[in-house]
Amino acid sequence: MEQLYGIMKSMDRIRSPIKWAGGKGQLLSQFDLMLPKNFDLYIEPFVGGGAMFFHILPERSILIDNNSELINFYETVRDSVSDLIDDLKVHKNDEEYYYIMRSLDPKNMDPVKRASRFLYLNKTAYNGLWRVNKSGQFNVPFGRYRSLKIFDEENLIAVSDLLKRSKIFFGDFEMVLDHAAKGTFVYFDPPYHPLSKTANFTSYSGKFDEMDQIRLHECFKRLDEIGCYIMMSNSDTEFIKELYKDYDIKIVKARRAINSRTDGRGMINELVVRNFDQSF
């Protein structure tokens, strides 16, 4: 089956239900001319907030991530959205309540309540960060938002309908190799290679070092050999440019979003690496 992205006009207003550090929403207009014109299957191995997924609205997709809370959330939205909506209605934008919810161990919760807690913390935590300590406990402070809408019921139902066409997996990005075939479009949005030793953004996403970047490059090459259309976002560093020197590299402009100082939130260069061009 040939997939033409963006054909589902009745659903073109679906938005990601979560906030996610490093999300690509601001770059989608720059990405539009870089996407393959058609593909058979869409796979996103670092799905996060899924900005690209919700932009192209694929009919067939596989979503992968190694964040178990995130994957449980997407599975619950897909399979039990009515129960999730009912549970979300009990939450409140209150600091004391927030820390009570933050202290709960999600492993002791059923999938619906676990997903409800995840979305609540995602929307009320500072800057929409999802960060855990060495014990795996969520540790982002309360965001102190004066007004806040934790969820949009109509959008969440639309997201559920879209996800019913998706297979969702918890696991490492290399799982993509188990599912990709010729004609598959794979979009990688990994934790970025740090611009400097003191600017390691991956601390928000878990450990992802240079060896992991090299492992990702090997995965990229194997997918290229299979005949997939591959697109990857990453930071504009010499390490990444050297690693992918045999592929098409474009620069896009992004606004730095994770910085405690407002003067550190200007425009920066990011890289888009592809094994194809727009004519495909």
N, C-alpha and C positions, 0 to 999 in steps of 0.2 A: 504493500500500500504506500502510495506517495503522499507525504505530509506537506501541505502548504501552510506555513506558519501564519497566524493571524486570521484564519478563515472563520473562526467562531465569533462572528460579529455580535451575536446576542450576549456574549460573555466578555466583551472587550473592556469592561470596567472593573473586572475582578482585581482586587489588590491583595498583596500579601497581608495576612492577619497579624503578623508580628513585626517588631522592630529588630534589626540585626546589624551589629557593628560590621562595617565593611560592605554593606548591601549595595547593589549596583543600580538602584532606582534612578539616581541622578545621571547615569551614563547611558541609559537605554536609547536615547535619541542618537547618540554617537555610534552605538552598536548596530542600529538598524541597517546601515549600508554594508555591514561586515558579516551579516548572517548568511548562511547557505539558502538558496532560493527554494529548495525542497529537500526533504529527508524522510526516512521511513520511521524513525524512532528517535526520541529525544532522551538523553541521559545526563543528569547533573549529579556528579559524585560528591560535591561539597555543597549541598543544596542550601543550607542556612535559611535565610528569609525567602529564597526562591524568586528574586525579582525578575530574572530572565525567564523562568518558568511561567510566571504569571503574566509576562509580557507577550510571549509567543503563543501561549495557550495550546500546547500540542495535544493532538488526539491520542497519542500513545507516548508514554513516558515512564522512565524509571528514575526515582529519586533516592539518593544515598547520602548518609551522613553518619559520622561517628559520635554524634551527640545523642545519647539515648533519650533524653528528655524531649528534644526536638522531634525525633522520630516517633515517639509515643504520641506527641501532640498531633502530628500530621495523620497518623493512623486513626486517632480518635476522631478528628474532624471528618475524615473520610467515612468512618464506620458508625459513629455514634454522635452525630452533630447535635441532635435534639437534646440528648442527655447532657452534653457538654454545655449547651446554651443555658439549660436550667441551672446547672451548677455555677456558671459564671455570674449569674444574676445575684448571688449572695455576697460577692466581694465588694469591698469598699475602699476608697482612696484615703486610708487612715494609717498613720505611721505605726501606731501600736499594733494594729491588725496586720500590717505588712510584716513586721518582724516575727509575729506569731506564725504566719504562713511561711516565711523564709526558714524558720527553724524546723519545720516538718521534714521528715525523711521521706522522699518520694517513693522509695522502694517499698514502703509500708502502705502505699495508697493504691486504690484500684485505678485502672487506666484513665477513666473519666476525670476523677478528682486530681489525678496527677497532671493531666493535660490542662485542667482548669487552673491549677496552681501555677503551672508553667506560664500560661498566657498572662495571668494576673501579675506575676513577678516581672515578666518581660515588659509589661506596659507601665508598671509603677516604679521599677528600679531606676536608678540614676542613669540617664543617657541611653537606656535600652540595652545595656550591656548584659551579656550572660557570661559570668566568670565564676569559677569554682576554685576552692583552695586545694591543697594537696590531699585532703581527705575526701574530695569530691563534693564538698558542701558549697552551695551557692552563697556568695558573700558580698554581693553588690549592695550598697546602702540605698535607703529609701530616696526616691527622686524628688519628693516635695512639689509635685505638680498641683497648681491651684485648681485647675479643671482638667478632667481626664475622662475619656471614653475608653473603657477597657476592651470592648469588642463591638463590632457592627454585625448585628444578627443577620441582616440580608446578605452582606458580603460573605459571612462565614458559611452560610448555606450554599452560596455560589461556589465557594472554595471547595466545599464537600463534594458537590457535583463534579467539579473538575478533577479532584483527586480520585474519584471513582474510576477514572481512566488511567490511573497510575499504579505502578508497583512501587512499594516503599520498603527500603532496606536499611537496617542499622549495620554499619560496617566501614571498613577502610575503603579509600577511593579505588584501590586496585580491583575491587569487586566489579567495576565497570567491564573488565576484560571477560567476565563470565556471561555478559549479556550483549555486548556490542557486536555488530555485524556490518558488512559493507552497506553504506548508505545511512548509517546511524549518525546523528549529530550529537557530539559530546561537548558540553561546556564545563570547563574547570574554573572554579573560583576559590583557589586554595588560600590558606593563611599566607600572607605576603612575605616574601623575603625582606628582612628589615633594611631600611635605608641606611641605618648606622647601628653600631653596637648598642647605643643608648635609646634607640627608637624601635624596639622590637615589638611590633603590634601583635605578634603571635601569642603573647602572654594572655590575650583575651580569648584565645581560641584553643589553647592547649599547645603542647610541644609540637613544633613542626620545624625542624632544623634543615641545614643544607643537605644532609643525607636524604631527608624526605623529599626535598626539592629535586634531587638527582633521581630518586625512585619515581617521582612523578614524571620526570623527563623520559625515563625508560618506558613508562606506561604510555605516554604521549606517542613515542616512536612505534610501539607495538600496535596502537590503534591506527596510526597512519598506515602501517603495513597491511592492516585488515581492510582498509578502504573507507574509514570513517571520516566525517568532516569534524575537525577538532578546533576548538577555540578556547583560549585560556587568558585570564586576567592575572596580572602580577605587578609587582613594583618595578620601577624603572631603575634597575641596578645593573652594573657591569656583569655580575654573576649570572643573572637571568638572561641578559642579552647574549652572553657567550654560550650559555647552555642551549639556547634556541636559535643560534645563528644560522642554521640551515632552513629556518622557516620564515614565513612572512611576519614581520613585526611592525605594528602600528602604535603610535602614541596617542592617547586620549587625555583630556584634561579632567581632573576630578577635584572636588573640594574636600580638603582634609576635615574629617568629622570628629575624630577622637583626639581631643587636645583640651587640656584644662584652661588654656589661655586662648582668648578669642583671636589674638593676633597670630596664633599658630594654626588658623583654620582657613588659610588661603588655598589657591589653586595649585595643584601639583601634577606632574606627569605620571601616568600609569601606562603599562604596556598591554597590548592585546596581541597574542601570538596565535597564528592560524596555519593550518597546512593546506589552505585553499584560498581562492580569491572570489570576488563577487560574481564572477561569470559562471560559477558552478550552480 
